[in-house]
Amino acid sequence: MIRKLEIKDKENWTKLYNRYTDFYKVPMNAEILDIVWTWIHDKKHVVNGICFDLEDKIVGIAHYRTMPRPLRVNIWVF
């Protein structure tokens, strides 16, 4: 099932996000992880997170952000 990330998902999200940063060879630390996690749950921030939950285990994550489309004067709202 695809769903929004929830506060209870932090440990699983952290493991998957660290694998993501390792793959792209991006240095990571606890401070950055906490900041990104805060962004995901801040309704005023543009970064959002979803996950694929399989039998109560997160097996995939995705981050996305909305942005205005100046040529169409359109803002997508989720």
C-alpha positions as CSV (number, residue, x, y, z in Angstrom):
1,M,0.0,0.0,0.0
2,I,1.3,3.5,-0.8
3,R,0.7,6.0,1.9
4,K,2.1,9.2,3.5
5,L,5.0,8.8,5.8
6,E,4.0,8.8,9.5
7,I,5.9,9.7,12.6
8,K,6.1,6.0,13.5
9,D,8.0,5.4,10.3
10,K,11.2,7.3,11.2
11,E,13.4,4.3,11.9
12,N,12.5,2.4,8.7
13,W,12.6,5.7,6.7
14,T,16.1,6.4,8.1
15,K,17.4,3.0,7.0
16,L,16.1,3.4,3.5
17,Y,17.2,7.0,3.2
18,N,20.7,6.1,4.3
19,R,20.9,3.4,1.6
20,Y,19.8,6.0,-0.9
21,T,22.5,8.4,0.2
22,D,25.1,5.6,0.2
23,F,24.2,4.7,-3.3
24,Y,24.7,8.3,-4.5
25,K,27.8,8.6,-2.3
26,V,26.3,11.6,-0.5
27,P,27.6,12.2,3.1
28,M,24.9,11.9,5.7
29,N,24.6,12.6,9.4
30,A,21.9,12.7,12.1
31,E,21.4,16.4,11.8
32,I,20.6,16.3,8.1
33,L,18.3,13.3,8.6
34,D,16.4,15.1,11.4
35,I,16.0,18.2,9.2
36,V,14.7,16.2,6.2
37,W,12.4,14.3,8.5
38,T,11.0,17.6,9.9
39,W,10.5,18.9,6.4
40,I,8.4,15.9,5.5
41,H,6.0,16.4,8.4
42,D,5.8,20.3,8.2
43,K,2.6,21.1,6.3
44,K,4.1,24.5,5.4
45,H,7.2,23.0,3.8
46,V,7.3,21.9,0.1
47,V,8.9,18.5,0.7
48,N,6.6,15.6,1.1
49,G,7.2,11.9,1.6
50,I,5.4,8.7,0.8
51,C,6.2,5.1,1.3
52,F,5.3,1.6,0.1
53,D,4.2,-0.4,3.1
54,L,4.2,-4.2,2.7
55,E,2.9,-6.0,5.7
56,D,3.8,-3.2,8.1
57,K,7.3,-2.9,6.7
58,I,8.4,0.0,4.6
59,V,10.1,-1.3,1.5
60,G,10.2,1.9,-0.6
61,I,10.2,5.6,-0.1
62,A,9.7,8.7,-2.3
63,H,10.1,12.4,-1.7
64,Y,8.4,15.0,-3.8
65,R,7.7,18.7,-3.8
66,T,5.1,20.8,-5.4
67,M,6.0,23.9,-7.4
68,P,4.1,26.6,-9.2
69,R,3.9,26.4,-13.0
70,P,4.5,30.0,-14.1
71,L,3.5,29.4,-17.7
72,R,0.1,28.2,-16.6
73,V,-0.3,30.2,-13.4
74,N,-1.1,27.0,-11.7
75,I,-0.1,25.7,-8.3
76,W,-0.7,22.0,-7.6
77,V,-2.1,21.3,-4.1
78,F,-1.9,17.9,-2.5
